[in-house]
């Protein structure tokens, strides 16, 4: 197993650094997974802008549904179970998801509220699917910074879900009103390189998909409580 990497920023945290920090995702030692779901696989309509917006919305909906399915009905013992020293419980994973989504969306929105930078769009070379696949590939491990470490505060799945979905409602309201052309014209930094605003929003859902995989790994552990 590779030694987990720690990423530390000093002073003002940039969007790119924050996204990289959010990828810190706990230290579960497992085999690699196929990327959770490629955004291109989501069925859509014909109009280009509507198609892209629907893809993003449905990707958010799909990750929310999968998170709910994976945590619904879990007991306190199951939520708090850690598969090993230094490895996150499901409660910690969900806490990290909630904290990361709020932080990344807030910083992304700040960037999207700025004027469109001139001559930057051509620097975007990665496809949406390449970004989502990179993020959901759990062969590379990182260590999350203290501000995004899951505390394990959730003892009921209802509490965990409420915190998650309340944060998601804010993001969904924003995305449903978004202009795709404006999202595409805003260029920012991702850990994978230069990306547009649409791809930054995609990053949020893909990051959550990555942690749903981690939750599934915890549930598959042979010592995971039966109830």
N, C-alpha and C positions, 0 to 999 in steps of 0.2 A: 504493500500500500504506500502510495506517495505521501510524503509529509504534507499535511494541510498548509495552505498558504494563508497568511494574514495580511490584510491590506489596511493601511493606516493613512489617514489624511490629516493634514495640519491646516489650521485656519478655515477658510470657507470651503465647504465641500461642494465640488462641482457635480453636475448631473451625472456625468460619466463615472466619476468616482463613486457616487452613491449607488448607481446601478451595479457597479462591480462589487461594492460592499454587500449589497443585498443578495448577490449570488453566493454569499457565504454560507448559507444553507446547511449547517450542521455536518456532522462527521459520521455518516452511516457507511459502513463498509459492506458493499454488496457488489454483485456483478452488474455490468452495464445493462441499461434498458434501451429499447427502441424509443425514439422521441415520442412524447405523450400523444400528441395529435398535431399534424401539420395544418396550419391555417388554410392552406390551399385545398384541403380535403373537405372543408365546410361547404355545404351546398348554398348557392347564392342565386340572385336574380340576374337580369341581363345588363341593365344600365351600369356603366363602369363605376361611377362614384357610389351609387347605391349598392352595387356588388361589393365593393371594398369595405364600405361601412357595415354592411350586413355580415361580412366575414368576421370583422372585428367583434361586433356585438355577439354573434353566435359563438365565437371562441370564448368570450367572457362568460357567456351563459353555460357553455359546455364545462368549463373549469369549475364554475360554481356548483353545477349539478354533481360533478364527480367528487368535489370536496364534501358536499352534503352526504352523498352516498357512502363515503368512506368513514365519516365520523358519526353519523346518525346512530343513536342508540348505544354508543359506547359508554361503559361504566367509568367511574373515577379511576379504578385500578387499571383499566385498559388505556385511558388517556394519559395516565402518569407513568406507564411502563416504559422503561429505558432498555434498549437491547444490549447495552454494555456501557462501560465507563466512558464518559465523554461523548456519548451518543444521545441524540435528542429523543424525547418522548413525543407522542402525537400532540399532546398539549403544547409543548414547546414549538413544534412545527407550525401549528395553527397560529400561535402567538407571533411567530416570526413572519408568517404570511400577512397577518393583519398590520403589523408595524411597517413592513416593507411596502405594501401596497399604498398605504397612506403617505409615506415619505416620497416614494418614487412618483406617484401621481401628482403630489403637490409641487415637486420640482419640475416635472414635465410640463405642467400647466403654466408655471412661471415662464418657462422657455417659449411656450406656444403663445403667450400673451405679448411677447416681444415682436418688433418688426421683423419681417422676413429678411434674412441675410441674403445679400446679393452674391451671385456666383458660387453658391455652396451646393446647390442641388446635385450637380454632376459628380460631386465627391461621394455620393451614396452609391455603393457598388454591390452591396449584399441584398439578396432577395428577402422577402418576409419569411419564407420558409427556412432559409438558411439560418436566420436569427433564431427562430423558434426551435429549430433542431439543435443548435448549439447550446441554448439555455437548458433544454430538457435532457441533454446528455449528461448523465450523472457519473461518468467515468472520471471527471475532474472534480476534486473536492476543494473547498475553501473553508475558512473559518470566519464566521460572521463577527462584526465588531460589536462591542458591548451594547451599543444603542439599539441593535437589531437582534440581540440574543433573545430567544424565547424564554420567558420566565417560568413557563409551566403553570400559569395561573388558572387554567381552565380545568375544572373538576366535573363539568357537565358538558355534553355535546351541544345542548341548547344555548348555553352561554357563549361557547366558541362560535357557533353558527351566527348568533345574533350580532356579535362584534364584526364578524367577517362581512355579512350581508349588508349591514348598515354602512360600512365603508364602500362596498361595491355600488350601492344605490347612488352615491354621489358621483362616482366615476361613470356609471351607466347614463345618468342624466346628462353629463357632459358629452360623452361619446355620441349619444343619440342626436344631439344638436350640432355636432361637429361638421365642418366643411372639409371633405377629404382633400381637396386641392390645397387648402391652407395647411393641413397636417403634413402633406407631402412636401410642401415648399419650405417648411421649417426644418432646418438641419441641426443636429445635435450630436453628441458623442455617446456611444455605447461601449461597453467593454470589448465588443467585437469589432469596433471601428466606427466610422461615421454612419449615422442613420438619420432618417427623417422622423417627424413627429408621430406619424402613424406607427412606425416601427417601435418607437419608445413606448407607446401605449400597448402595442403587442407584447413587448418585453414584460410588462407587468403580469399579464395573464399567463405567459409562458413560464415566468418565474414561479407562479403559483402551481402550475402544472408540474413543475420539477419537484416541488415539495409534496404534492399529492403522491408522486412516485415514492418519495421517502416515507410517507405515511403507510403506503402499501407494503413497503419493506418491513416496517416495524410490525405491522399486523401479521406478516408472514413468518415472523421469528418463532422458532419452536417453543419458546418460553412465554409467548404472549398470552396473557390471562384469557381463560375461556369465557369469563363473565365479570 
